[in-house]
């Protein structure tokens, strides 16, 4: 699969993978900052952003997409950074192809199985008849009862686009919904021995202290840092996040 990518900067390659319902657009401000130091590739994963829509959505498939991306762009090795779903994809790729990942950065996700926590979002988005709406404001008002958090609604609505027929979703909601259980599964593989940084939220339950043994079992070189912000760490604390990640990537490189 040919993934859409936004590229900038020069130097050693840094590949950035967004989370569920996200896209490379969410990373452009930080990508610009990282591009001062690296050749940055901000990717749209399958069924997201401007990448192709396909029925299957799994970490094995997304790891395969990333391998094809590396080959297509002549990358033999890179830093790989991923948030949430993108973090699990980055982990799976590092386990599958350890020689291609010089350093790994994972944001607020662990390699474990997760309970379903986005069912209400999928139900709300799938329940919208977009043909009925003339404006984004109308759509947001309709979503508000099921998705009361304004920041979450605004994030999700970045996936809306206007077409000749009206509003449409950039994301492939049908495939994401049908593959949602697969998205929650644990990942596995032989341990990844290269340096790994896990930046996690201290206010969410995505990564807990009890998850550290499972992280270190697969990533024995892992360094864990907690920040007192929410799940979108890179958006809520961009300066701290940038400094922590840049220090890690530049150390002994």
KEKE-3310 file (N, C-alpha, C; in steps of 0.2 Angstrom, whole numbers, plus 5000, padded with zeros to 4 digits):
npx = (5004:5003:5007:5001:5012:5020:5034:5048:5063:5081:5093:5096:5083:5067:5052:5035:5020:5003:4989:4974:4960:4967:4979:4993:4992:4990:5002:5010:5015:5025:5032:5038:5047:5055:5061:5071:5082:5081:5077:5061:5047:5030:5017:5001:4992:4985:4968:4966:4967:4975:4978:4976:4960:4955:4949:4955:4961:4974:4988:4998:4996:4998:5011:5017:5013:5022:5034:5034:5034:5046:5055:5051:5055:5068:5074:5084:5086:5079:5073:5059:5043:5028:5011:4999:4988:4997:5008:5008:5008:5021:5028:5026:5032:5045:5047:5045:5055:5069:5081:5079:5075:5082:5080:5066:5051:5038:5021:5011:5005:5004:5011:5000:4984:4969:4954:4938:4936:4932:4919:4908:4911:4913:4900:4893:4898:4896:4883:4879:4870:4878:4873:4863:4867:4872:4882:4897:4895:4882:4884:4893:4885:4876:4883:4887:4879:4883:4896:4903:4914:4922:4935:4938:4928:4931:4944:4940:4932:4941:4942:4933:4928:4923:4914:4909:4897:4893:4897:4909:4918:4936:4942:4941:4927:4920:4928:4937:4928:4924:4936:4939:4941:4952:4961:4963:4970:4984:5001:5015:5031:5049:5060:5065:5080:5086:5087:5073:5060:5047:5034:5023:5006:5002:4989:4980:4974:4980:4994:5000:5008:5009:5011:5024:5032:5028:5031:5045:5048:5047:5054:5068:5077:5070:5065:5056:5045:5034:5022:5012:4999:4986:4980:4984:4998:5008:5002:4997:5007:5018:5031:5039:5037:5044:5057:5061:5060:5069:5081:5082:5083:5095:5105:5120:5120)
npy = (4994:5011:5024:5040:5054:5067:5077:5084:5094:5089:5076:5063:5050:5053:5045:5048:5043:5044:5044:5034:5039:5050:5060:5064:5078:5082:5083:5093:5105:5101:5092:5101:5107:5097:5094:5103:5096:5083:5072:5072:5062:5062:5052:5046:5034:5018:5019:5032:5050:5055:5043:5026:5018:5003:4986:4978:4982:4981:4978:4970:4972:4985:4987:4980:4989:4999:4994:4993:5006:5011:5004:5009:5022:5022:5019:5012:5012:5020:5033:5030:5036:5035:5038:5032:5022:5023:5022:5009:5003:5007:5000:4987:4986:4988:4977:4967:4971:4974:4979:4990:5000:5012:5020:5020:5028:5029:5035:5036:5023:5006:4989:4980:4972:4981:4987:4990:5007:5017:5015:5022:5034:5029:5024:5036:5043:5035:5035:5047:5055:5062:5068:5076:5088:5105:5113:5113:5117:5112:5099:5097:5101:5090:5080:5082:5078:5064:5064:5073:5081:5095:5097:5084:5082:5092:5088:5076:5081:5086:5076:5078:5082:5092:5088:5087:5082:5085:5084:5073:5059:5058:5047:5029:5024:5013:5002:5004:5002:4989:4983:4986:4978:4971:4982:4984:4973:4965:4967:4957:4948:4945:4952:4969:4976:4989:5006:5013:5024:5028:5039:5044:5048:5054:5056:5049:5032:5024:5020:5012:5010:4996:4991:4991:4980:4972:4980:4981:4968:4966:4977:4979:4989:5000:5017:5026:5040:5050:5062:5076:5077:5075:5062:5066:5070:5077:5087:5094:5097:5103:5109:5103:5090:5090:5093:5082:5071:5075:5076:5063:5057:5062:5058:5050:5048)
npz = (5000:4996:5006:5011:5013:5022:5019:5026:5029:5032:5035:5047:5045:5052:5056:5058:5066:5067:5079:5082:5072:5068:5059:5048:5047:5060:5066:5060:5065:5075:5067:5059:5068:5072:5060:5058:5063:5058:5044:5041:5040:5040:5041:5034:5041:5035:5030:5035:5035:5020:5014:5006:5007:5014:5017:5028:5044:5054:5066:5061:5047:5046:5050:5039:5029:5032:5031:5017:5014:5019:5010:4998:4999:5000:5013:5025:5038:5052:5064:5073:5078:5087:5091:5102:5093:5082:5090:5094:5081:5078:5088:5084:5071:5075:5082:5072:5062:5067:5064:5056:5064:5072:5084:5095:5098:5109:5112:5125:5125:5128:5125:5127:5128:5126:5133:5125:5121:5113:5107:5108:5101:5088:5086:5086:5075:5064:5064:5059:5046:5034:5023:5026:5032:5032:5037:5046:5059:5062:5062:5072:5083:5083:5086:5099:5111:5112:5111:5122:5126:5120:5114:5110:5100:5091:5087:5080:5070:5062:5052:5043:5026:5012:4998:4981:4983:4995:5013:5018:5026:5029:5035:5035:5041:5041:5040:5050:5061:5060:5062:5074:5086:5083:5084:5097:5102:5110:5105:5099:5098:5095:5107:5106:5105:5104:5108:5117:5120:5130:5132:5143:5149:5165:5169:5162:5159:5150:5150:5164:5180:5182:5170:5166:5167:5156:5146:5147:5144:5131:5126:5132:5133:5137:5141:5152:5154:5162:5160:5167:5159:5147:5136:5123:5122:5115:5109:5120:5128:5120:5120:5131:5127:5114:5118:5127:5118:5107:5114:5118:5105:5100:5108:5109:5096)
capx = (5000:5006:5004:5002:5017:5022:5041:5052:5070:5086:5097:5094:5076:5062:5046:5030:5014:4998:4985:4967:4956:4971:4982:4999:4991:4990:5009:5014:5019:5030:5036:5042:5052:5060:5064:5077:5087:5080:5072:5054:5041:5024:5013:4995:4991:4979:4961:4966:4970:4975:4981:4970:4955:4955:4945:4959:4965:4978:4995:5002:4995:5001:5018:5019:5013:5028:5040:5034:5036:5054:5058:5049:5059:5075:5076:5087:5086:5076:5070:5051:5039:5021:5006:4993:4988:5003:5013:5007:5011:5028:5031:5025:5037:5051:5048:5046:5061:5073:5087:5077:5073:5088:5077:5059:5048:5031:5018:5005:5002:5008:5010:4995:4977:4965:4946:4935:4934:4929:4913:4903:4913:4911:4893:4891:4901:4893:4876:4877:4869:4881:4870:4858:4870:4874:4888:4901:4892:4876:4887:4896:4879:4873:4888:4888:4876:4886:4903:4902:4921:4923:4942:4938:4924:4935:4949:4936:4929:4946:4942:4927:4929:4918:4915:4904:4890:4892:4902:4911:4924:4942:4944:4937:4924:4917:4934:4940:4924:4924:4942:4941:4943:4959:4965:4964:4974:4991:5006:5020:5037:5055:5062:5068:5085:5088:5084:5066:5057:5040:5032:5016:5002:5001:4982:4975:4975:4983:5000:5000:5014:5009:5012:5031:5035:5026:5035:5052:5049:5047:5058:5072:5080:5065:5066:5049:5044:5027:5020:5005:4995:4982:4982:4987:5004:5012:4998:4995:5014:5023:5038:5042:5038:5049:5064:5062:5061:5075:5087:5083:5085:5102:5109:5124:5118)
capy = (5000:5017:5028:5047:5056:5074:5076:5090:5093:5085:5073:5056:5050:5052:5043:5049:5039:5047:5039:5033:5045:5056:5060:5068:5085:5084:5083:5097:5110:5098:5090:5107:5108:5091:5095:5107:5091:5077:5072:5070:5059:5062:5047:5044:5026:5016:5021:5038:5055:5054:5036:5022:5014:4996:4983:4976:4986:4977:4980:4966:4975:4992:4985:4978:4995:5003:4991:4995:5013:5011:5002:5014:5029:5020:5020:5006:5013:5027:5034:5029:5038:5034:5040:5028:5017:5024:5019:5001:5001:5008:4994:4980:4987:4987:4970:4964:4973:4978:4982:4996:5005:5014:5021:5020:5033:5027:5040:5035:5017:5000:4983:4976:4972:4986:4986:4995:5013:5021:5012:5028:5038:5025:5024:5043:5045:5030:5036:5053:5055:5068:5072:5080:5094:5110:5116:5109:5118:5108:5092:5097:5101:5084:5075:5085:5073:5058:5066:5080:5084:5099:5095:5078:5083:5096:5083:5071:5084:5087:5071:5080:5086:5094:5085:5089:5079:5087:5082:5066:5057:5056:5041:5024:5022:5006:4997:5005:5000:4982:4980:4989:4973:4970:4987:4983:4967:4965:4965:4952:4947:4944:4958:4974:4978:4995:5011:5015:5029:5028:5045:5043:5053:5053:5057:5044:5025:5021:5016:5012:5007:4989:4989:4992:4973:4970:4985:4979:4961:4967:4982:4979:4995:5006:5022:5028:5046:5052:5069:5077:5080:5070:5057:5070:5073:5081:5093:5098:5099:5102:5111:5098:5084:5091:5093:5075:5067:5077:5074:5055:5055:5065:5055:5045:5047)
capz = (5000:4995:5011:5010:5017:5021:5021:5026:5033:5030:5040:5048:5044:5058:5054:5063:5065:5071:5082:5079:5070:5067:5052:5048:5048:5067:5068:5056:5069:5078:5062:5057:5073:5071:5053:5059:5065:5054:5038:5044:5036:5044:5037:5035:5041:5031:5032:5038:5031:5012:5012:5004:5011:5013:5022:5034:5048:5059:5067:5056:5040:5046:5050:5032:5025:5034:5027:5010:5014:5020:5004:4992:5000:5001:5020:5028:5045:5054:5070:5072:5083:5086:5096:5103:5088:5079:5094:5093:5075:5078:5091:5080:5066:5078:5083:5065:5058:5072:5061:5052:5069:5076:5090:5095:5103:5109:5116:5129:5124:5130:5120:5130:5125:5129:5133:5120:5124:5107:5104:5108:5096:5082:5085:5085:5068:5060:5065:5056:5039:5032:5017:5029:5035:5027:5040:5052:5066:5063:5063:5079:5088:5083:5090:5106:5116:5112:5112:5126:5126:5115:5111:5106:5094:5086:5084:5076:5065:5057:5047:5038:5020:5008:4991:4977:4985:5002:5018:5019:5030:5026:5037:5033:5047:5041:5041:5057:5066:5059:5064:5081:5091:5081:5086:5104:5104:5112:5100:5101:5094:5099:5110:5103:5110:5103:5113:5116:5124:5131:5135:5144:5153:5172:5171:5159:5161:5144:5153:5171:5182:5182:5163:5165:5166:5149:5141:5147:5142:5123:5125:5138:5134:5137:5146:5153:5156:5163:5160:5170:5154:5144:5131:5117:5125:5110:5108:5126:5131:5114:5121:5135:5123:5109:5122:5129:5112:5104:5119:5117:5098:5098:5113:5106:5089)
cpx = (5004:5003:5006:5007:5018:5029:5044:5059:5075:5090:5094:5086:5072:5055:5041:5024:5009:4994:4978:4963:4960:4974:4989:4998:4992:4997:5013:5018:5025:5035:5041:5048:5057:5064:5070:5083:5087:5077:5066:5049:5035:5019:5006:4994:4985:4972:4961:4969:4969:4978:4975:4966:4955:4952:4949:4962:4968:4985:5000:5002:4999:5009:5021:5018:5019:5034:5040:5036:5043:5057:5057:5053:5066:5078:5078:5086:5083:5074:5062:5048:5032:5017:5000:4993:4994:5009:5013:5010:5019:5032:5031:5031:5044:5053:5049:5052:5066:5079:5086:5075:5079:5086:5070:5056:5040:5027:5011:5001:5007:5007:5004:4989:4973:4958:4944:4934:4932:4923:4908:4904:4911:4904:4890:4892:4897:4885:4874:4876:4871:4877:4865:4860:4873:4881:4891:4898:4886:4879:4889:4890:4876:4877:4889:4885:4880:4894:4904:4908:4922:4930:4941:4933:4928:4941:4945:4934:4934:4946:4936:4930:4923:4919:4909:4897:4889:4898:4903:4917:4930:4944:4939:4933:4922:4923:4937:4935:4924:4930:4944:4944:4951:4964:4967:4968:4981:4995:5011:5026:5043:5057:5066:5074:5088:5085:5077:5064:5050:5038:5025:5012:5001:4993:4977:4978:4978:4990:5000:5007:5015:5011:5020:5034:5034:5030:5042:5053:5050:5053:5063:5076:5076:5066:5059:5049:5037:5027:5013:5001:4990:4985:4986:4993:5007:5008:4997:5002:5019:5030:5042:5043:5043:5056:5065:5064:5068:5081:5088:5086:5093:5107:5113:5122:5123)
cpy = (5006:5022:5035:5049:5064:5074:5083:5089:5089:5082:5066:5055:5049:5051:5044:5046:5042:5042:5038:5039:5051:5056:5064:5075:5087:5085:5088:5102:5107:5095:5095:5108:5103:5091:5099:5102:5085:5078:5068:5068:5058:5058:5047:5037:5024:5018:5028:5043:5054:5047:5032:5019:5007:4992:4981:4982:4982:4979:4976:4970:4982:4992:4984:4985:4999:5001:4993:5002:5014:5009:5007:5021:5028:5021:5013:5006:5020:5027:5033:5031:5037:5036:5035:5023:5017:5021:5012:4999:5002:5002:4988:4980:4986:4980:4965:4965:4977:4981:4989:5001:5007:5016:5022:5024:5031:5032:5037:5029:5011:4994:4979:4976:4977:4985:4991:5001:5019:5019:5018:5033:5035:5025:5031:5045:5041:5032:5043:5052:5062:5072:5077:5087:5099:5114:5112:5111:5114:5101:5092:5097:5094:5079:5076:5080:5067:5059:5073:5084:5088:5098:5089:5078:5087:5092:5078:5074:5087:5082:5073:5083:5087:5091:5089:5087:5081:5085:5074:5065:5055:5049:5036:5021:5015:5001:4998:5002:4992:4979:4983:4984:4971:4975:4987:4977:4969:4964:4960:4951:4946:4951:4962:4977:4985:5000:5013:5019:5029:5034:5044:5048:5050:5054:5053:5037:5021:5017:5017:5009:5000:4986:4989:4985:4971:4974:4982:4972:4961:4972:4983:4985:5001:5011:5026:5035:5048:5060:5070:5081:5074:5066:5060:5074:5078:5087:5097:5100:5099:5104:5105:5091:5084:5090:5086:5071:5069:5075:5066:5053:5057:5062:5050:5043:5050)
cpz = (5000:5000:5009:5015:5016:5024:5021:5030:5029:5036:5041:5048:5051:5055:5059:5061:5070:5074:5078:5078:5068:5060:5053:5049:5055:5070:5064:5060:5072:5073:5059:5062:5073:5065:5053:5060:5061:5048:5040:5039:5041:5039:5039:5035:5037:5034:5035:5033:5023:5010:5010:5009:5009:5019:5029:5038:5054:5060:5062:5049:5040:5046:5043:5028:5026:5031:5020:5009:5014:5013:4998:4993:5002:5008:5023:5035:5047:5061:5069:5078:5082:5092:5096:5098:5084:5083:5094:5087:5075:5082:5087:5074:5069:5080:5077:5062:5062:5069:5057:5057:5073:5083:5090:5100:5103:5114:5118:5126:5126:5125:5122:5126:5129:5128:5127:5124:5119:5104:5103:5102:5089:5081:5083:5077:5063:5059:5061:5048:5036:5027:5020:5031:5030:5030:5045:5059:5067:5065:5070:5084:5088:5087:5097:5112:5117:5114:5116:5126:5120:5111:5107:5100:5089:5083:5079:5070:5060:5051:5042:5032:5016:5001:4987:4979:4992:5007:5017:5024:5027:5029:5035:5039:5047:5043:5048:5062:5066:5062:5071:5086:5090:5084:5093:5106:5106:5105:5103:5096:5099:5102:5106:5107:5109:5108:5112:5122:5124:5135:5136:5149:5160:5174:5167:5161:5155:5146:5160:5173:5182:5175:5161:5163:5159:5144:5141:5144:5134:5122:5131:5139:5135:5143:5147:5157:5156:5163:5163:5165:5152:5139:5125:5120:5121:5108:5114:5130:5126:5116:5126:5131:5118:5113:5124:5123:5108:5108:5118:5110:5097:5103:5109:5099:5084)
residu = (UNK:UNK:UNK:UNK:UNK:UNK:UNK:UNK:UNK:UNK:UNK:UNK:UNK:UNK:UNK:UNK:UNK:UNK:UNK:UNK:UNK:UNK:UNK:UNK:UNK:UNK:UNK:UNK:UNK:UNK:UNK:UNK:UNK:UNK:UNK:UNK:UNK:UNK:UNK:UNK:UNK:UNK:UNK:UNK:UNK:UNK:UNK:UNK:UNK:UNK:UNK:UNK:UNK:UNK:UNK:UNK:UNK:UNK:UNK:UNK:UNK:UNK:UNK:UNK:UNK:UNK:UNK:UNK:UNK:UNK:UNK:UNK:UNK:UNK:UNK:UNK:UNK:UNK:UNK:UNK:UNK:UNK:UNK:UNK:UNK:UNK:UNK:UNK:UNK:UNK:UNK:UNK:UNK:UNK:UNK:UNK:UNK:UNK:UNK:UNK:UNK:UNK:UNK:UNK:UNK:UNK:UNK:UNK:UNK:UNK:UNK:UNK:UNK:UNK:UNK:UNK:UNK:UNK:UNK:UNK:UNK:UNK:UNK:UNK:UNK:UNK:UNK:UNK:UNK:UNK:UNK:UNK:UNK:UNK:UNK:UNK:UNK:UNK:UNK:UNK:UNK:UNK:UNK:UNK:UNK:UNK:UNK:UNK:UNK:UNK:UNK:UNK:UNK:UNK:UNK:UNK:UNK:UNK:UNK:UNK:UNK:UNK:UNK:UNK:UNK:UNK:UNK:UNK:UNK:UNK:UNK:UNK:UNK:UNK:UNK:UNK:UNK:UNK:UNK:UNK:UNK:UNK:UNK:UNK:UNK:UNK:UNK:UNK:UNK:UNK:UNK:UNK:UNK:UNK:UNK:UNK:UNK:UNK:UNK:UNK:UNK:UNK:UNK:UNK:UNK:UNK:UNK:UNK:UNK:UNK:UNK:UNK:UNK:UNK:UNK:UNK:UNK:UNK:UNK:UNK:UNK:UNK:UNK:UNK:UNK:UNK:UNK:UNK:UNK:UNK:UNK:UNK:UNK:UNK:UNK:UNK:UNK:UNK:UNK:UNK:UNK:UNK:UNK:UNK:UNK:UNK:UNK:UNK:UNK:UNK:UNK:UNK:UNK)
# end
